[in-house]
Amino acid sequence: MTFLAQTLAGEPPAALAEPLRRAARFLEPLGLLGLRVGIGLVFWKSASTRFDGFGLSDSAIFLFQEIYRVPVLPPEVAAYLGTFTEAAGALLLFLGLFTRLGALGLLGVTAMIQFVVPFTGDGINFNAVELCLWGGGLLVLLVRGGGAVSLDGIAGFFLRRS
């Protein structure tokens, strides 16, 4: 196969294949760490704006009463559930502990933000960029896990050794 055909097929030239595989094995844990921290910061920042001391602020509950009208759930329940899921999911991503569970919870929040809230008629629009960035990153974490630089990865390393 020629160099052009290999490149178009997505295959590296034979001389580069092994060095690229080694680089990928080295860089993947760092990429997953960056993804966990970056996405975690988005959701942590969102959740932290709703706290007032050790509880939710009145303005947070007001948001769920008037702006983020989640169907089926009462506004107070939706406010507590959404804030808890964002904060807990972000912490799980930061630590790399139960990464897939944290990613799944935040994927649910993302779906609610993108597919339900825009259709409540309160002026919030569907945002395909946020859906692709957050949803795509969370799907990667759901499939790949936290990587070697995570509590999940460290625990897995020690469990495999015993």
Secondary structure by P-SEA (a helix, b strand, c coil): ccaaaaaaaccccccaaaaaaaaaaaaaaaaaaaaaaaaaaaaaaaaaaacccccccaaaaaaaacccccccccaaaaaaaaaaaaaaaaaaaaaccaaaaaaaaaaaaaaaaccccccccccbbbbaaaaaaaaaaaaaaaacccccccaaaaaaaaaaac
